[in-house]
Amino acid sequence: MKRIILSFCVLLLAQKSFAQTLEKMTWFNEPEKWEIKNNVLSMFVTPQSDYWRISHYGFTVDDAPFYYTTYGGEFEAKVKITGNYKARFDQMGLMLRIDKDHYIKAGVEFVDGKYNLSTVVTHTTSDWSVITLDKTPPAVWIKAVRRLDAVEIFYSFDDKNYILMRNAHLQDNTPVMVGLMAACPDGNGFNATFENFKVKHLPDERRLQWLENHK
């Protein structure tokens, strides 16, 4: 009986682990070339593709590759990103998206020969914030923490020390598509690799407070 129970527990753990594997996610704007191997997503980013709405440039585009899963409530998502950026505005990272009018994308963007930690926040119109890096890191980890009506975006060069790069509004009590985004607005495409993507559920803070007040 103990062996049966142990086997059942192992099976449940395996199923839980498998539930976050990349194979079960969904494409929006699937690129022509991509593969998943050992839970690592590699793609050749679609040329002339991006996400942006209206402000400053006067155009709206919504056609870059985005590989996602959907989460409600509060969560933490992170991923390790590596790209052989070539052209101006080549970019990759995490994306949290409610719909075409409301999304956040954050990661690395290559501008004028330099690596920038980049965040675009879109609520009807888009804005853009950057942190220019003095040197080229071999890889960058990006982490997004959704709490209530806000998302905190962090970056790291070692997956240990995380630094806040943006705090942005995102509507709460609304399911969010969260996943891996890459874009190539001005070039002919580039190779992008995403490793160790993980989404961790976080308990709802309001519910925790209610439970605390009603012990």
N, C-alpha and C positions, 0 to 999 in steps of 0.2 A: 504493500500500500504506500509506504514512504517513497518508493521508487516512482510509483505512478504520480504521486503528488509533486515530486521533484521534477519529473518530466513535464508535467503540465505547467509548472511555474516557469521552467526554461522556455517552453513554447510561447507563453504569454510575453515574456521578456523579449524574445526574438521578434514577435509580431509588433511589439511596441517600438523596438528599434527600427524595424523595417518600415514602420509608418512614416518615418521622416526621410526615407531614402529618396534620392532625386528622381528615380524612375516613376514615382507616383505623382509627380508635379505636372503642370500644364503650361503649354506655350501660348503666348500672345505675340504675334509676329515671329513665327518660327523662322530661324535663319536656314539657309540652304545647307550649310555644313556644320554639324555639331555631333558630339558623342559623349556618352557617360561611361566612365571606366573607373572601377574602384571608388565609386561615389564621388567622382570628380567630374564636373561639367567643363568641357572644352568646346569653344565655338569659334567660327570665323564670323566676325561681326558684319552684319549687313551694311554695305556701303551706302552713303547718303541717307542715313537714318538717325532719328533723334526723338526726344520728348521735349516739347516746349509749347507754351501758350501765350501768344499775343505780345506781351510787354517788350519794349525796347526794340525788338527786331521786326515786329509787325506781322509775323506769320505764326501759324499753329501746325505742329507736326506731332504725330502719335504712332510712329511706325518702326521703332527700334525693337530688337529682340528682348523679351521679358519672360523668364521661366519662373513660375510662381505656384504657391499654395495659398489657401485662404484660411485666415484665423479671425475669430471674434475675440473680444475682450482684450486683455493686456498680455504682452509677451516681450521676450527679448530675442532678437535675431542677430546672427553674426556670420561672417564669411571671410575667408582669406582670398585676396584677389591678386592676380598676376597678369600683366598684358604687355605685348610688344607694340606699344603705342607708336604711331608713325606720323599721323597727320594732326593738324590743329583740331582741337575739340574731341579727339578720340577719348572715350570714357568708359568706365565700368564700375559696378558696385551693387549696393542693395537698392531695392525700390519697394516702397509701401504705397499702394494705390487703392483708392476707393472707387474712382471712376476717372473719365478723361479730364474732368475739371479739378480733381483733388488728388494730388499725389506728392510724394517726396522721393527724390533719388539722391543718393550720396555715395561717394567713392573717390576714385582718382580720375582727374581730367588733364589731358596733355595740351598745354597751351603755350605757343611760342617757344617750344623746345624745353619747357619746364614742367615738372610734375606738380599738380595742384590737388589738394584735398578739397573736393567740390561738393556743394549741396545745392540742389534746386528744390524749392518749395513752391507748389502750385495750388492756388485757390482761385480759380477762374483765370488769373494771370500768373505768370511765373516770375520768380526772382532767383538770383544766383549769388552765392557767397563762396569765396575761395580762400585757402591758406596755401601760399606758395612754398614749396619745399626747396631747401638749399642743395640737397643732394638726392640722388635717385635711390630709393630703397629697393631691395630685391622683391619685396612683397609688402602688402598692407592688409591689415585686418580692419574691417568696418563692422561696427555694432550699432544696432538701433533698439532702443528701449521705449516701448509704447506704454504710457501710464495715463489713464483718464483721457484728457483731451490734448495731450502733448506727446511728442516724440523727441527723445534725446539721441543725438548722433555722436558716436565716439570713433576715434581711430587709434590704431596701435601698430607698432613695428615688430612686436614680439609676442602678441596675444597674452601679455601679462599686464603691462601698463597701458591703460586706456585714457585718452585725453578727449574732453568734450570739444566738439567742433560746431555744434548747432543745437538749439532747442527750438522746436517749431510746433505750431498748432496742427492737430489733425483731429477731425471730428470723432468723438468717442461713441460708444454703444453702436458701432457700425462695423460690419465685417470688413477686413482689409486683405487685399492680395499682397503677399509679401514674398519677395524672391530676388532673382538675379537678373540684372539689367546691364546691357552694354549698348553703346551707340557710336556711330561714326558719321557725324554730320558733314564733314568736309573732305573725307578721304575715300580710299578704295577698300576699306575693311582692314581688320587686324585680328590677330589671334588673342583670345581672352580665356583665362582659366580660373575657375571658381572651386575652391576646396573647403572642406569642413563646414559646409553650410548647416546651420542648426537653428531651430526655433524652439524656445523654451517657454512654456506657459507660465504666466505670473498671476497669482490670485488677485482678484479685483479688490482694490483698496477700499472702496465704499462698502462692499460686502463685509470685509474684515472689520471695518469700523462698526458696522451694524451688529455683527456678532459680538464684538467687544462690549458694546453698549447693552446687549440683551443676554448677558450671561445668567 
